[in-house]
Each structure stands twice: as C-alpha cells, then as structure tokens.
C-alpha cells in the first residue's frame, strides 16, 4: 500500500487538474471589470516565475466573492491547473489538501493532515506549467493565522475573505455590492423574467431593498420563480416577511454585537432565507424535521455535516421525535435523508451536497447558520447546543474511535470546536458549562488529546470539571496528555493517583485504563533505569491483588505487561520475563494469538531478550509481532513502527547491518510520513538511523541525520530531555573527529550534560561523563575511550493513544 511520502505524481497538461467545487451559478452575470482587473494583476507579476502571486478578493458575505473566483478559474482553465481549498479554518484547509493529495496520487494514504499538506506542497514543486490555488472563505485570520504554510511555491493564489486584515497577504480587490444594472440583470435572469422597462424599474426597487448583494438577489429570484410571485407584489411580500423575521429574533442584538448593524441590508438577506423555508416540499411534520435537521447543523461545523452524525442516534433507546422522518421500519433510511438534503439544496438553504459516498453530507453558508440561530430564542439555542453535544459525543464514542478515518477525525474536531463555543455562549448563568458538556468532557478531552490538541484538552477539562473532585477518569485524560507532551513527572503522579483511586477494584474494561501500566512503564524506561519511590507505590497498587481477580482479566494482563516493562528497565530481568510470559499466556488464552495487544506484549518480550543477549529468541519474537501487525493493519500502520524499531536495534546488536538498515529506514519513513518530522517518535527513529550509519562507518550521513534530529528536538517543544541529550552527545562525539566542527564539540557536550542533569540528575553516570567530555574538549585533551555508550531510543506505542 502506498504511503504519504511515496505517492507517484504524474503531471498532466495545463488545465487537466481542475479541482474546484461544483457550485457555480447557472448564469454568471457581469463583473467584467473585476475579472479584467484580476487578470491584469496576475499578468503584472507573471514574469517572475519563482514568485508566489497572491490576490485577495475582500468583501462582506453575500457579495459574490466565491462566484467571482469560480468564474475566473473557469476562464483560466485552458492555461492553468486549478485547485480549490476551503479556508474556513485550518481543519477545512487540511481536509482540502487531503483531497488534492488523493487526486495528485490516487491510492496514497495520509495518516494525518500534516502529512497531506507536506505531500501536496512537495508534489507541486515539480510542476512546470502554471497552476492556480483558491483559498475560499478565509474569514477568520485570527483563528487561522498559519495560512501561509499552505501556500505552494510559484503558485497564483486567490483568497476570498470578509476580513479586512487579509489585505496584507497580497494585492487586494474590494468586492462590494453589484452595480445596479448588473443586479437588475441577475434578478430578472434568475427569475426567468423579461427585461422590459417596467420590470427593470421594479427590479431596481427590489435589488435596492436587498442591498444589491448577489446572494440575496439570487435567493429572491428563486423565491419569485418557485412561487410565481408577480414582480410588482414582491416588495409587499418582502415587507411582511421582514416583520415575521424580526418577530422571531427577540435577541437580535447579539447579531449586531457580533459585528453587523441595523441596516436594511443585513435584514434582507435573512428575510430571503426565511422565505426559502416556505418553499420546502413535504408534509408539515416532514418540513419541521428538515428544519430541525438544518438548525441542528448550525450548532456544529457547517462545512461538512455528515449523515453518520444522525444515523447513529437511531439506535438509542430515547431518540428525539424529529428523527422519525428519516426512519423506516425502525431503521435509518438513507434515501429519506438524502431526499431531505436535496430539498434544502433546491431552495438554496445548503450550498452543496455529496451523495456519492456512504455518508451523504451537506454544507451551508455560515451566514445562514447565524440566521438559523437568530430566528430562535436563547433558551432554544441552549437546547440545540446540548442536543448537538449528544450527537457528536455518540459519534466520537462509536466503534474504535482511535482508528477513525483521518477525514472524519478532522470533521469531528471542527464539530467539537463549534459546540463547545456555543455551549460557553448559551450557558453563562450555569458556570459556563451545560450538563451535556460535563458528561461529554471525558470523551471530547480524550479525542482532543489523541490528535495533539493539548490546549483544548486542558481548557475543556478545567472548564467542565471546575472545582469538583476530579475523578480517576479525568486524571487519566490529563495524565495521558502530559505523557504525550513529555511532562513525565506530572504524568507519573497522575497515573499513580488514578491507580490508587481505583483501589482494589479492577479497572474498567476501557483501553485508556488498560494502558496506564504500560504508560508508566514507558515513563520509567525513558528515565534510564531510575526506580522512583512513586514507582514502588505503583507496583504496590496491585501487588497483592493480582490473584483476587480473574487471572485473564484484560486490564490485569495489561498491568503485568506494564510491570514487566518497569522491571526490565530497572534491571530485574528475570521478574520482567516472568510477568511478560504470564501476560502473554493470559492474553492469548483470552483473546487468541492474533490480537493487536498480544503482539505488543510479544514486542516487549522481544526487546527484553535483546537486552539480556538472547538474540535468536528476540528475533523470533519480534518477527512474530511484526508479521501479525503487518498482516492485520499494513506495514504503514503506526502501531507497527515500535516493533520495527526494536527489530532494527536487534539487527544492529547481531551485526546484521544491512537488515538493520532496511527495517530502520522503513520505520523512519513511515513515522515521518505519519507523525511529521518533529514528532518525538520520528526523532527517536532518526537518532537510531544515525547510530546505524555510524556503525557502518558512514559518518557524514550520521552527522547530517543527527543535525536534523537535534534541530527537530529544539523546535518540537516535546520536552523530552534525555533523547535530545543522547543525540547531542553523539553529534559532539562525531564533531571531535571533524576538522571543520571540532570547535563546536565542547558546546554540544555541555548542552548534552545539562540536559542529562535535568533528566537524570547531577550524579548520574551519563551526566558526569558528558561534563568530563566537555571539559576534555575545552582543554584539547579529548579522550577517545568513551565511558558510556548511547543507547538506541525506544519509541512509545501510539496506536491506542
């Protein structure tokens, strides 16, 4: 299976890539002057082929920026490839790059959004013909400040935005209301009416009421055509519906506070959307269900509302009545759901739908979402927010959430961001949090944490829990977060508290609880054989209780496994081996030999035998674990990489350097593609690759890899001092033999020594050795007999994190 860093790119002739959304209007009217200005601005800088050219189309929502960009793309198609990015947020931009990557290299897998972004930008560097990128709906630059990281080199770029700050990104064209003659032409053309003198005069009055905004005019024309409303009657109809809108928005001040005002212009757009509700086909009950569906969508991310969010809820014992419109014979009816979103599309209440996948989805403009929220009172908004939380929580908890496809992970994050924002806005009198969000805090916090959104994890937990007594489950979420960030002491203390809090009751059959011992084992492992007092407390938390439980209970077996890791790293190898064997026997009896976590225990047992020098046995075990993981999940799967790393270390110990190079190169490639070059696991793999090159006598290659690794440690903010110290120590040792870098050896040795002191303590042998090497380098008496080798680095298993 292809990996993100190995996709094959085949550049097509100009215009063969035309990846834009199918949302252009049937009749594009006017805007000729703007199109000519856009063409002129790009041609003015086209001679500088190495320069990225940026044009910003800025204006208020509804003025036609997106349609203008689409029309320009259509006109450029014969000479340029065109790509479209939804820039509403970084999440939508990442998802667009995933889609572009799939087009550039079909069959390529992107383990995370960052891998897709890196892949696309790299692929486009090989393009020799012009290409155009559109970043649409970049309306929140404060929330998405990293947009330049998505800009391809040598591209022509169009940005559409409402925000004034985007003007600094490049040349800017202000897009305002349509000229009167173009607005009139658009209204009459879309409504299917003749351009008579009388109709022109009436249309001028209508478009004036609508602020000459393209979206509002298009919506009004649709209403006139669908209802056969006489043109001369529309102004009166508009006046009546405007009154109804104002009646349904008693808290209209909130919208003005958000940045709008009381002009007729802003009300007219909402009036038009209210009219569209009247066009919906179906019985009153069906219409109410469809309206409820769309309104609920306004409280999550409107860019991608998937069918799965709603279909899962059908299986709940107490489901809301409005869902009955999408149920047949007690089961979810996808046809009914799709028919409903087609109806919404037909009256322009949604901007796009996708019925080509199993999970049909729709999207709609954020201004429509604002209108949907404003047409109900504050109490109703709070109820909709809580309902949205319940739906998204069920989606997060459904199935094996850790293996949720990347596309759905990004969408789910966006939904969570939105509903948490709404919850805070609509529950100000209830300590800023609803009971629904309190109940969902563990699920949402764990999901945020697994995807590296650490600040959101902490904010949510602190806000949802407040001053309440923190449960073991909450402590566990925070401990996992600290472990991810490299704040091992904080993580260790919280893990201990979790285990103590569970007391003599076996942990729940939850993967997060099951991993506590293994995570603690990893902490002690990375602390270089330091057996802490807290570690003894951890051991005692279960030490007399093992035989009181079912011996094959999954969480107890995980405890055996975790203690085995701890004992292995503290030198109690016989006890570690017994625990690993007990855990393996029990897991195989409970789950069978073909099980992911059985393979993880086999991996640990293989690492143990490598450590004690039983290399043949270690090779058998590690190959067994790797064979299962490759077969079950594919070699690109992230859970496979720690085993591959251990096998590479074993081959180095056996002197099988060619085999070691093959497996370490594979592991490093997948980790870099899956997690990115700055992730702790990737950097550990880089370090091990450098050690291999050194063993092979490839000092130049080893030096380059170590320099890259150290730069990654310094930039990553992972907070893992010991591995960074190892890399700096190794590079300093190489620098001592390099005439051009010998003077830098002392500085690196001293930096490594300080990091060792921080991680291991002042009196640790590696700390003392590093300071001695620094002093020797300073005095010019460098000793070639190194007292301590630098070990290959373990990689923490991320598969269930």
Secondary structure, 3 states (H helix, E strand, C coil): CCECCCCCCCCCCCCCCEECCCCCCCCCCCCHHHHHHHHHHHHHCCCCCCCCEEEEEECCCCCCHHHHHHHHHHHHCCCCEEEEEECCCHHHHHHHHHHHHHHHCCCCECCCHHHHHHHHHHHHCCCCCCEEEEEECCCCCCCCCCHHHHCCCCCEEEEEECCHHHHHHCEEEECCCCCHHHHHHHHHHHHCCCCCHHHHHHHHHHHHHCCCCHHHHHHHHHHHHHHCCCHHHHHHHHHHHHHHHHHHCCCCHHHHHCCCCCCHHHHHHHHHHHHHHHCCCCCHHHHHHHHHHHHHHCCCCCCCEECHHHHHHHHCCCCCHHHHHHEECCEECHHHHHHHHHHHHHCCCCCEEECCCCCCEEECCHHHHHHHHHCCCHHHHHHHHHHHHHHHHHHHHCCCHHHCCHHHHHHHHHHHHHHHHHHHHHCCCCCCCCHHHHHHHHHHHHHHHHCCCHHHHHHHHHHHHCCCCCCHHHHHHHHHHHHHHCCHHHHHHHHHHHHHHHCCCCCCCCHHHHCHHHHHHHHHHHCCCCCCHHHHHHHHHHCCCHHHCCCCCHHHHHHHHHHHHHHHHCCCHHHHHHHHHHHHHHHHHHHCCCCHHHHHHHHHHHHHHHHHCCHHHHHHHHHHHHHHHHHHHCCCCHHHHHHHHHHHHHHHHHCCHHHHHHHHHHHHHHHHHHHCCCCHHHHHHHHHHHHHHHHCCCHHHHHHHHHHHHHHHHHHCCCCHHHHHHHHHHHHHHHCCCCCCHHHHHHHHHHHHHHHHHHHCCCCHHHHHHHHHHHHHHHCCCCCCCCCCCCCCCCCCCCCC
